[in-house]
Amino acid sequence: MLTQLRQDHANMARLLHVLHLKHKTLAGGDRPNFRLIREVVDYILDYMSGFTIPLERICSEQLVARESQIDELSTRLADDYQHLHEQLMRLSQDIDMILMDGVMPMDKFADDLRSYLDAHRAYLRAEREELFPLIREHFDEDDLARLSRELPAQAEAELARLQEAYPELYTEFREAPSPLAS
C-alpha cells in the first residue's frame, strides 16, 4: 500500500512537472497549450476528489484514533488540501476564460500557476515526510490491506483513464522525469 502511495505521488509530481513546463513557456513570453493545461487541471481535480479526499479521511480517522498528536497534522493537511483545491478551481476558471478568448492577464495567470505548483509540491512533501512515516509506524498489514480496499482509485486505473481521456497529456506525462528518486 505504501508503495502504491509513493507511486501515486510520483505520478502527481510528473503531472506537476508537465504544468511546470507550461508555466516556463508562459513565463518565457510564449503561449502554452491551454487545452493541455485544461486537461491537467481537470485530471488533478478528478484525482483529488476520487483519491486524495478518501485517503486523507481514512488515514486521519485511523491515525487520530491511535495517537491524538496526529490530529494537528491531519488538520493542517486538510487545510492545505482545501487551499490547493481553491487554487486549482481558480486556475480552472481562468483557463475557461482564456479558452473562450476572454480577457485574462497572462502575468497574473503565470503567478497563480506558479503559486499553485509550489503549494502542491509542498503538500506532497508533507505527506511523504510526515504522513507516510506515521502510516508505516501505526498501520499493520491488515490496516494497510483495509486501506487499500477502501480507496476508490488506484494509480494504474487512473493512468489508464488518463491515457484514454487525455492522449496528449499522457504523452507529456510519460516523457516527464520520474521523481521517485527524490
N, C-alpha and C positions, 0 to 999 in steps of 0.2 A: 504494500500500500504506500509506504514512504517512497519507494522507487517510482511509483505512479505519480505521486505528488511532485517529486522532483522533475519528472518528465513533463508534467503539465506546466511547471514553472519555466522549464527550458523552452517549451513551445510558446508560452506567452512572451518570454523575453525575445524570441525570434520575431514575433509579431510586432513588438515594440521597436525592434531594430528596423523592420520594414517602415514603420511610421517615422523613425528617426531619419531614414534615408529620404523620405518625402519632405521632412522638415528641412533637411540640408538643401534640397533642391529649392524649396521656397525661400530659405534664408539667403541662398545664392542669387536670388532675383528671378528665378525661372518659375514657371507654373508647373506644379507637380500634377500627377494624375489624381484628380479629386474623386473620381469614381472608385479608384483603388483605395483611397483613404476612406471613402464611404464604406467599402466592403470590410476593411479592417475594423472600423468603429462598430459597424453592425455586428460583426463576428464577436468582438470583445464584449459588447453589451449582452449578446445572447449567451456567451460563455459565462459571464459574471452571474447572470440570473440563474442559469442552469447548473452551474458547478460551484462557483465561489460562495454564493449565499448559503447553499446547503452545507458546504464544507465548514464554513465559519460557524454556522448554527450547531451542527453536530459536534464538532470539536469543542466548541465553547461549552456546550451543555455537559459533555462528558468530562472535560478537564476541570471546570469550575466545581463540579460535584466532588472531585478528588482533592483539589487544592485551591483554597479560597484566594490565594495571591494571584492566581491566574485570571481572576475577574478583571483586574486592571488591564492586563494585556488584551483580553477579549474585548473590553470596552474600547480600548484605543484602536485595535484593528477594525472593529465595527465602524467607529467614527471615521477612520482613514478610508475605509471602503466606501462609506456614504459620500465622502468628499470626492473620491475618484469617480464615482458614478455620476455625481453632479457635474464634474468637469467634462466627462465624456458625453453627457447629454447636451451640454452647451456646445461642445465641438460638433456633435451631430446636427444640431440646429444650424450652426454656422455653415456646415458643409451643405446642408439643404439650400441655404440662401445662395451660396456660391454656385451650386449646380443649377439653380434657377436664374442665374445671372443677376442676382440681387447685389446690392452694394455691401461689400464686406472689406474692411481694411485688412490687407494681407499681413501687415506687420502685427496687428492685433491677433489675427488668427495664428501666425507663427509663434507669437509669445504664449498664447493659450495652449498650443500644441506642445511646446517645449515644457511648459509648466505641468501639463498632464503627464508627459513622458517621465519627467523627473519624479513626480508623485507616485506613479505606478511602479517605477523601478524601486523606490524606497519601500513601498508596500510589499513587493515581492521579497526584498531583502529582509524586512521584519518578519515575514512568515518563515523564510528559510532559516534565519538566525535565532528567532525566538519561539515561534510556534512549533516548527518541526522537531526541535530537540525535546520539547515538552511532550509531544505525541510519542516520540521514541522512548522517553522516560516513563510515561504513565500509561501507555497502552500496551497490553499484551497481544499475543497473536489473535486471540478471539475478538478483542476490541477492534483490531485492525481489519479483520475479516468482516465484522459487522459494519464498520465504517465504509468499507469497500462496497458492500451490498446496498447501503443506504444512499450512496452518492448516485445521482441520476445520470451523470455524464462522465465518460472516461476519455482519456486523450485520444485513443485510436478512433473511437466513434466520432469525436469532434473533428479530428483531422480528415476522416473520410467525408464528413459533411462539408468541411472547408474545401476539399478538393473538388467535390461535385458542384457546390454552390458558387464558389469563387475561384475559378481556374487560374486567373491571372494572379490573384493574391497567393494562391497555393504555390505557384511557380516562384514568386519572390520569397515566400516563406521558406521554401526548400533551399533557396540559394543563400539565405541569411546564415551567418556563422552560428554554430551551436554554442550556447553559453554554459553547457554542462560543466565545463572545467572551472567556472567561476564560483 
